[in-house]
């Protein structure tokens, strides 16, 4: 099974992405620091998207199971 992020890690990543965004929007960020922050942001974004896709898949699976249970009970 895929490695799961805890809720707190996912939320921490989102907070960090917001921090990075704020810093990059400043006018006085040096290029080297901006590139480093941008790279970190891309990694966090990829990781967060993967976590969201896994959650979406799990929800889809659970809905499918619920539908099967509901159909069996109606019979």
PDB file as gemmi writes it, atoms N, CA and C in Angstrom:
CRYST1    1.000    1.000    1.000  90.00  90.00  90.00 P 1                      
ATOM      1  N   UNK A   1       0.852  -1.189   0.000  1.00  0.00           N  
ATOM      2  CA  UNK A   1       0.000   0.000   0.000  1.00  0.00           C  
ATOM      3  C   UNK A   1       0.889   1.240   0.000  1.00  0.00           C  
ATOM      4  N   UNK A   2       0.407   2.284  -0.592  1.00  0.00           N  
ATOM      5  CA  UNK A   2       1.176   3.526  -0.686  1.00  0.00           C  
ATOM      6  C   UNK A   2       1.356   4.150   0.688  1.00  0.00           C  
ATOM      7  N   UNK A   3       2.477   4.793   0.850  1.00  0.00           N  
ATOM      8  CA  UNK A   3       2.754   5.477   2.104  1.00  0.00           C  
ATOM      9  C   UNK A   3       1.804   6.653   2.249  1.00  0.00           C  
ATOM     10  N   UNK A   4       1.148   6.765   3.394  1.00  0.00           N  
ATOM     11  CA  UNK A   4       0.190   7.836   3.616  1.00  0.00           C  
ATOM     12  C   UNK A   4       0.810   8.942   4.450  1.00  0.00           C  
ATOM     13  N   UNK A   5       0.411  10.154   4.145  1.00  0.00           N  
ATOM     14  CA  UNK A   5       0.805  11.296   4.958  1.00  0.00           C  
ATOM     15  C   UNK A   5      -0.226  11.471   6.046  1.00  0.00           C  
ATOM     16  N   UNK A   6       0.234  11.829   7.213  1.00  0.00           N  
ATOM     17  CA  UNK A   6      -0.736  12.119   8.258  1.00  0.00           C  
ATOM     18  C   UNK A   6      -1.393  13.459   7.955  1.00  0.00           C  
ATOM     19  N   UNK A   7      -2.548  13.653   8.542  1.00  0.00           N  
ATOM     20  CA  UNK A   7      -3.280  14.898   8.323  1.00  0.00           C  
ATOM     21  C   UNK A   7      -2.412  16.096   8.694  1.00  0.00           C  
ATOM     22  N   UNK A   8      -1.700  15.982   9.799  1.00  0.00           N  
ATOM     23  CA  UNK A   8      -0.888  17.112  10.237  1.00  0.00           C  
ATOM     24  C   UNK A   8       0.236  17.408   9.247  1.00  0.00           C  
ATOM     25  N   UNK A   9       0.821  16.388   8.646  1.00  0.00           N  
ATOM     26  CA  UNK A   9       1.885  16.608   7.667  1.00  0.00           C  
ATOM     27  C   UNK A   9       1.318  17.291   6.427  1.00  0.00           C  
ATOM     28  N   UNK A  10       0.170  16.827   5.967  1.00  0.00           N  
ATOM     29  CA  UNK A  10      -0.470  17.431   4.798  1.00  0.00           C  
ATOM     30  C   UNK A  10      -0.780  18.897   5.070  1.00  0.00           C  
ATOM     31  N   UNK A  11      -1.352  19.169   6.219  1.00  0.00           N  
ATOM     32  CA  UNK A  11      -1.683  20.548   6.572  1.00  0.00           C  
ATOM     33  C   UNK A  11      -0.429  21.401   6.739  1.00  0.00           C  
ATOM     34  N   UNK A  12       0.619  20.829   7.308  1.00  0.00           N  
ATOM     35  CA  UNK A  12       1.881  21.562   7.442  1.00  0.00           C  
ATOM     36  C   UNK A  12       2.452  21.907   6.068  1.00  0.00           C  
ATOM     37  N   UNK A  13       2.331  20.960   5.137  1.00  0.00           N  
ATOM     38  CA  UNK A  13       2.813  21.219   3.775  1.00  0.00           C  
ATOM     39  C   UNK A  13       2.044  22.372   3.136  1.00  0.00           C  
ATOM     40  N   UNK A  14       0.724  22.409   3.348  1.00  0.00           N  
ATOM     41  CA  UNK A  14      -0.077  23.504   2.793  1.00  0.00           C  
ATOM     42  C   UNK A  14       0.311  24.846   3.409  1.00  0.00           C  
ATOM     43  N   UNK A  15       0.543  24.845   4.706  1.00  0.00           N  
ATOM     44  CA  UNK A  15       0.970  26.078   5.374  1.00  0.00           C  
ATOM     45  C   UNK A  15       2.316  26.525   4.809  1.00  0.00           C  
ATOM     46  N   UNK A  16       3.226  25.583   4.617  1.00  0.00           N  
ATOM     47  CA  UNK A  16       4.544  25.917   4.067  1.00  0.00           C  
ATOM     48  C   UNK A  16       4.416  26.456   2.643  1.00  0.00           C  
ATOM     49  N   UNK A  17       3.520  25.869   1.849  1.00  0.00           N  
ATOM     50  CA  UNK A  17       3.294  26.378   0.491  1.00  0.00           C  
ATOM     51  C   UNK A  17       2.799  27.823   0.525  1.00  0.00           C  
ATOM     52  N   UNK A  18       1.932  28.136   1.462  1.00  0.00           N  
ATOM     53  CA  UNK A  18       1.449  29.518   1.599  1.00  0.00           C  
ATOM     54  C   UNK A  18       2.587  30.453   1.977  1.00  0.00           C  
ATOM     55  N   UNK A  19       3.458  29.995   2.877  1.00  0.00           N  
ATOM     56  CA  UNK A  19       4.615  30.809   3.278  1.00  0.00           C  
ATOM     57  C   UNK A  19       5.526  31.072   2.074  1.00  0.00           C  
ATOM     58  N   UNK A  20       5.785  30.028   1.324  1.00  0.00           N  
ATOM     59  CA  UNK A  20       6.643  30.155   0.146  1.00  0.00           C  
ATOM     60  C   UNK A  20       6.025  31.134  -0.847  1.00  0.00           C  
ATOM     61  N   UNK A  21       4.744  31.018  -1.053  1.00  0.00           N  
ATOM     62  CA  UNK A  21       4.044  31.913  -1.974  1.00  0.00           C  
ATOM     63  C   UNK A  21       4.179  33.363  -1.536  1.00  0.00           C  
ATOM     64  N   UNK A  22       3.996  33.608  -0.247  1.00  0.00           N  
ATOM     65  CA  UNK A  22       4.124  34.987   0.262  1.00  0.00           C  
ATOM     66  C   UNK A  22       5.525  35.534   0.030  1.00  0.00           C  
ATOM     67  N   UNK A  23       6.533  34.718   0.311  1.00  0.00           N  
ATOM     68  CA  UNK A  23       7.922  35.175   0.148  1.00  0.00           C  
ATOM     69  C   UNK A  23       8.213  35.450  -1.326  1.00  0.00           C  
ATOM     70  N   UNK A  24       7.758  34.561  -2.206  1.00  0.00           N  
ATOM     71  CA  UNK A  24       8.033  34.736  -3.638  1.00  0.00           C  
ATOM     72  C   UNK A  24       7.320  35.952  -4.223  1.00  0.00           C  
ATOM     73  N   UNK A  25       6.228  36.355  -3.600  1.00  0.00           N  
ATOM     74  CA  UNK A  25       5.511  37.537  -4.080  1.00  0.00           C  
ATOM     75  C   UNK A  25       6.191  38.844  -3.686  1.00  0.00           C  
ATOM     76  N   UNK A  26       7.141  38.769  -2.760  1.00  0.00           N  
ATOM     77  CA  UNK A  26       7.883  39.966  -2.371  1.00  0.00           C  
ATOM     78  C   UNK A  26       8.795  40.394  -3.517  1.00  0.00           C  
ATOM     79  N   UNK A  27       9.036  41.669  -3.593  1.00  0.00           N  
ATOM     80  CA  UNK A  27       9.878  42.199  -4.671  1.00  0.00           C  
ATOM     81  C   UNK A  27      11.370  42.025  -4.424  1.00  0.00           C  
ATOM     82  N   UNK A  28      11.776  41.836  -3.171  1.00  0.00           N  
ATOM     83  CA  UNK A  28      13.197  41.860  -2.854  1.00  0.00           C  
ATOM     84  C   UNK A  28      13.806  40.477  -2.591  1.00  0.00           C  
ATOM     85  N   UNK A  29      13.269  39.436  -3.186  1.00  0.00           N  
ATOM     86  CA  UNK A  29      13.804  38.089  -2.997  1.00  0.00           C  
ATOM     87  C   UNK A  29      14.936  37.871  -3.992  1.00  0.00           C  
ATOM     88  N   UNK A  30      16.075  37.429  -3.479  1.00  0.00           N  
ATOM     89  CA  UNK A  30      17.212  37.152  -4.350  1.00  0.00           C  
ATOM     90  C   UNK A  30      16.892  35.949  -5.232  1.00  0.00           C  
ATOM     91  N   UNK A  31      17.441  35.955  -6.427  1.00  0.00           N  
ATOM     92  CA  UNK A  31      17.152  34.910  -7.414  1.00  0.00           C  
ATOM     93  C   UNK A  31      17.453  33.518  -6.875  1.00  0.00           C  
ATOM     94  N   UNK A  32      18.606  33.350  -6.253  1.00  0.00           N  
ATOM     95  CA  UNK A  32      18.991  32.029  -5.738  1.00  0.00           C  
ATOM     96  C   UNK A  32      17.984  31.525  -4.699  1.00  0.00           C  
ATOM     97  N   UNK A  33      17.577  32.416  -3.793  1.00  0.00           N  
ATOM     98  CA  UNK A  33      16.604  32.037  -2.777  1.00  0.00           C  
ATOM     99  C   UNK A  33      15.246  31.758  -3.425  1.00  0.00           C  
ATOM    100  N   UNK A  34      14.863  32.561  -4.397  1.00  0.00           N  
ATOM    101  CA  UNK A  34      13.592  32.367  -5.087  1.00  0.00           C  
ATOM    102  C   UNK A  34      13.562  31.014  -5.790  1.00  0.00           C  
ATOM    103  N   UNK A  35      14.649  30.651  -6.449  1.00  0.00           N  
ATOM    104  CA  UNK A  35      14.718  29.363  -7.142  1.00  0.00           C  
ATOM    105  C   UNK A  35      14.627  28.204  -6.153  1.00  0.00           C  
ATOM    106  N   UNK A  36      15.303  28.326  -5.040  1.00  0.00           N  
ATOM    107  CA  UNK A  36      15.270  27.292  -4.012  1.00  0.00           C  
ATOM    108  C   UNK A  36      13.861  27.122  -3.440  1.00  0.00           C  
ATOM    109  N   UNK A  37      13.224  28.241  -3.146  1.00  0.00           N  
ATOM    110  CA  UNK A  37      11.861  28.199  -2.618  1.00  0.00           C  
ATOM    111  C   UNK A  37      10.883  27.639  -3.646  1.00  0.00           C  
ATOM    112  N   UNK A  38      11.063  28.027  -4.889  1.00  0.00           N  
ATOM    113  CA  UNK A  38      10.198  27.531  -5.959  1.00  0.00           C  
ATOM    114  C   UNK A  38      10.330  26.010  -6.081  1.00  0.00           C  
ATOM    115  N   UNK A  39      11.558  25.520  -6.037  1.00  0.00           N  
ATOM    116  CA  UNK A  39      11.797  24.076  -6.112  1.00  0.00           C  
ATOM    117  C   UNK A  39      11.129  23.361  -4.934  1.00  0.00           C  
ATOM    118  N   UNK A  40      11.265  23.915  -3.746  1.00  0.00           N  
ATOM    119  CA  UNK A  40      10.618  23.330  -2.569  1.00  0.00           C  
ATOM    120  C   UNK A  40       9.104  23.322  -2.752  1.00  0.00           C  
ATOM    121  N   UNK A  41       8.573  24.406  -3.282  1.00  0.00           N  
ATOM    122  CA  UNK A  41       7.143  24.508  -3.512  1.00  0.00           C  
ATOM    123  C   UNK A  41       6.630  23.475  -4.503  1.00  0.00           C  
ATOM    124  N   UNK A  42       7.397  23.242  -5.553  1.00  0.00           N  
ATOM    125  CA  UNK A  42       7.009  22.243  -6.546  1.00  0.00           C  
ATOM    126  C   UNK A  42       6.971  20.855  -5.902  1.00  0.00           C  
ATOM    127  N   UNK A  43       7.968  20.534  -5.098  1.00  0.00           N  
ATOM    128  CA  UNK A  43       8.006  19.235  -4.415  1.00  0.00           C  
ATOM    129  C   UNK A  43       6.819  19.080  -3.466  1.00  0.00           C  
ATOM    130  N   UNK A  44       6.539  20.125  -2.706  1.00  0.00           N  
ATOM    131  CA  UNK A  44       5.405  20.075  -1.789  1.00  0.00           C  
ATOM    132  C   UNK A  44       4.086  19.946  -2.545  1.00  0.00           C  
ATOM    133  N   UNK A  45       3.978  20.640  -3.661  1.00  0.00           N  
ATOM    134  CA  UNK A  45       2.764  20.567  -4.481  1.00  0.00           C  
ATOM    135  C   UNK A  45       2.552  19.162  -5.022  1.00  0.00           C  
ATOM    136  N   UNK A  46       3.599  18.565  -5.541  1.00  0.00           N  
ATOM    137  CA  UNK A  46       3.498  17.201  -6.073  1.00  0.00           C  
ATOM    138  C   UNK A  46       3.072  16.224  -4.982  1.00  0.00           C  
ATOM    139  N   UNK A  47       3.707  16.350  -3.836  1.00  0.00           N  
ATOM    140  CA  UNK A  47       3.398  15.471  -2.714  1.00  0.00           C  
ATOM    141  C   UNK A  47       1.954  15.656  -2.248  1.00  0.00           C  
ATOM    142  N   UNK A  48       1.522  16.901  -2.167  1.00  0.00           N  
ATOM    143  CA  UNK A  48       0.158  17.195  -1.729  1.00  0.00           C  
ATOM    144  C   UNK A  48      -0.869  16.686  -2.733  1.00  0.00           C  
ATOM    145  N   UNK A  49      -0.588  16.860  -4.013  1.00  0.00           N  
ATOM    146  CA  UNK A  49      -1.493  16.358  -5.050  1.00  0.00           C  
ATOM    147  C   UNK A  49      -1.600  14.838  -5.000  1.00  0.00           C  
ATOM    148  N   UNK A  50      -0.491  14.177  -4.754  1.00  0.00           N  
ATOM    149  CA  UNK A  50      -0.504  12.724  -4.635  1.00  0.00           C  
ATOM    150  C   UNK A  50      -1.382  12.311  -3.449  1.00  0.00           C  
ATOM    151  N   UNK A  51      -1.237  12.996  -2.336  1.00  0.00           N  
ATOM    152  CA  UNK A  51      -2.043  12.698  -1.157  1.00  0.00           C  
ATOM    153  C   UNK A  51      -3.524  12.909  -1.446  1.00  0.00           C  
ATOM    154  N   UNK A  52      -3.851  13.989  -2.140  1.00  0.00           N  
ATOM    155  CA  UNK A  52      -5.249  14.256  -2.487  1.00  0.00           C  
ATOM    156  C   UNK A  52      -5.808  13.201  -3.444  1.00  0.00           C  
ATOM    157  N   UNK A  53      -5.009  12.773  -4.417  1.00  0.00           N  
ATOM    158  CA  UNK A  53      -5.458  11.743  -5.355  1.00  0.00           C  
ATOM    159  C   UNK A  53      -5.703  10.421  -4.641  1.00  0.00           C  
ATOM    160  N   UNK A  54      -4.828  10.096  -3.689  1.00  0.00           N  
ATOM    161  CA  UNK A  54      -5.018   8.875  -2.911  1.00  0.00           C  
ATOM    162  C   UNK A  54      -6.298   8.961  -2.078  1.00  0.00           C  
ATOM    163  N   UNK A  55      -6.557  10.122  -1.507  1.00  0.00           N  
ATOM    164  CA  UNK A  55      -7.778  10.311  -0.720  1.00  0.00           C  
ATOM    165  C   UNK A  55      -9.004  10.197  -1.619  1.00  0.00           C  
ATOM    166  N   UNK A  56      -8.936  10.781  -2.806  1.00  0.00           N  
ATOM    167  CA  UNK A  56     -10.050  10.712  -3.748  1.00  0.00           C  
ATOM    168  C   UNK A  56     -10.327   9.263  -4.150  1.00  0.00           C  
ATOM    169  N   UNK A  57      -9.272   8.501  -4.400  1.00  0.00           N  
ATOM    170  CA  UNK A  57      -9.423   7.094  -4.757  1.00  0.00           C  
ATOM    171  C   UNK A  57     -10.069   6.315  -3.613  1.00  0.00           C  
ATOM    172  N   UNK A  58      -9.614   6.581  -2.402  1.00  0.00           N  
ATOM    173  CA  UNK A  58     -10.181   5.898  -1.236  1.00  0.00           C  
ATOM    174  C   UNK A  58     -11.663   6.231  -1.080  1.00  0.00           C  
ATOM    175  N   UNK A  59     -12.020   7.478  -1.259  1.00  0.00           N  
ATOM    176  CA  UNK A  59     -13.428   7.888  -1.166  1.00  0.00           C  
ATOM    177  C   UNK A  59     -14.257   7.187  -2.244  1.00  0.00           C  
ATOM    178  N   UNK A  60     -13.721   7.113  -3.448  1.00  0.00           N  
ATOM    179  CA  UNK A  60     -14.418   6.421  -4.538  1.00  0.00           C  
ATOM    180  C   UNK A  60     -14.632   4.952  -4.183  1.00  0.00           C  
ATOM    181  N   UNK A  61     -13.608   4.316  -3.651  1.00  0.00           N  
ATOM    182  CA  UNK A  61     -13.718   2.915  -3.250  1.00  0.00           C  
ATOM    183  C   UNK A  61     -14.768   2.740  -2.151  1.00  0.00           C  
ATOM    184  N   UNK A  62     -14.766   3.624  -1.174  1.00  0.00           N  
ATOM    185  CA  UNK A  62     -15.723   3.532  -0.076  1.00  0.00           C  
ATOM    186  C   UNK A  62     -17.153   3.751  -0.564  1.00  0.00           C  
ATOM    187  N   UNK A  63     -17.324   4.698  -1.477  1.00  0.00           N  
ATOM    188  CA  UNK A  63     -18.658   4.934  -2.048  1.00  0.00           C  
ATOM    189  C   UNK A  63     -19.147   3.702  -2.794  1.00  0.00           C  
ATOM    190  N   UNK A  64     -18.239   3.062  -3.519  1.00  0.00           N  
ATOM    191  CA  UNK A  64     -18.586   1.860  -4.260  1.00  0.00           C  
ATOM    192  C   UNK A  64     -19.008   0.752  -3.301  1.00  0.00           C  
ATOM    193  N   UNK A  65     -18.262   0.580  -2.227  1.00  0.00           N  
ATOM    194  CA  UNK A  65     -18.608  -0.422  -1.220  1.00  0.00           C  
ATOM    195  C   UNK A  65     -19.957  -0.107  -0.597  1.00  0.00           C  
ATOM    196  N   UNK A  66     -20.197   1.142  -0.307  1.00  0.00           N  
ATOM    197  CA  UNK A  66     -21.467   1.551   0.274  1.00  0.00           C  
ATOM    198  C   UNK A  66     -22.612   1.259  -0.687  1.00  0.00           C  
ATOM    199  N   UNK A  67     -22.390   1.519  -1.964  1.00  0.00           N  
ATOM    200  CA  UNK A  67     -23.406   1.229  -2.973  1.00  0.00           C  
ATOM    201  C   UNK A  67     -23.727  -0.253  -3.036  1.00  0.00           C  
ATOM    202  N   UNK A  68     -22.696  -1.094  -2.924  1.00  0.00           N  
ATOM    203  CA  UNK A  68     -22.908  -2.541  -2.941  1.00  0.00           C  
ATOM    204  C   UNK A  68     -23.707  -2.982  -1.719  1.00  0.00           C  
ATOM    205  N   UNK A  69     -23.387  -2.407  -0.566  1.00  0.00           N  
ATOM    206  CA  UNK A  69     -24.097  -2.752   0.666  1.00  0.00           C  
ATOM    207  C   UNK A  69     -25.559  -2.319   0.554  1.00  0.00           C  
ATOM    208  N   UNK A  70     -25.777  -1.126   0.063  1.00  0.00           N  
ATOM    209  CA  UNK A  70     -27.120  -0.601  -0.081  1.00  0.00           C  
ATOM    210  C   UNK A  70     -27.937  -1.468  -1.037  1.00  0.00           C  
ATOM    211  N   UNK A  71     -27.344  -1.888  -2.152  1.00  0.00           N  
ATOM    212  CA  UNK A  71     -28.030  -2.724  -3.137  1.00  0.00           C  
ATOM    213  C   UNK A  71     -28.382  -4.096  -2.546  1.00  0.00           C  
ATOM    214  N   UNK A  72     -27.493  -4.645  -1.739  1.00  0.00           N  
ATOM    215  CA  UNK A  72     -27.742  -5.951  -1.112  1.00  0.00           C  
ATOM    216  C   UNK A  72     -28.893  -5.841  -0.124  1.00  0.00           C  
ATOM    217  N   UNK A  73     -28.916  -4.766   0.665  1.00  0.00           N  
ATOM    218  CA  UNK A  73     -29.969  -4.572   1.656  1.00  0.00           C  
ATOM    219  C   UNK A  73     -31.339  -4.371   1.007  1.00  0.00           C  
ATOM    220  N   UNK A  74     -31.367  -3.790  -0.186  1.00  0.00           N  
ATOM    221  CA  UNK A  74     -32.632  -3.536  -0.885  1.00  0.00           C  
ATOM    222  C   UNK A  74     -33.216  -4.820  -1.465  1.00  0.00           C  
ATOM    223  N   UNK A  75     -32.381  -5.838  -1.711  1.00  0.00           N  
ATOM    224  CA  UNK A  75     -32.848  -7.095  -2.298  1.00  0.00           C  
ATOM    225  C   UNK A  75     -33.671  -7.896  -1.361  1.00  0.00           C  
TER     226      UNK A  75                                                      
END                                                                             
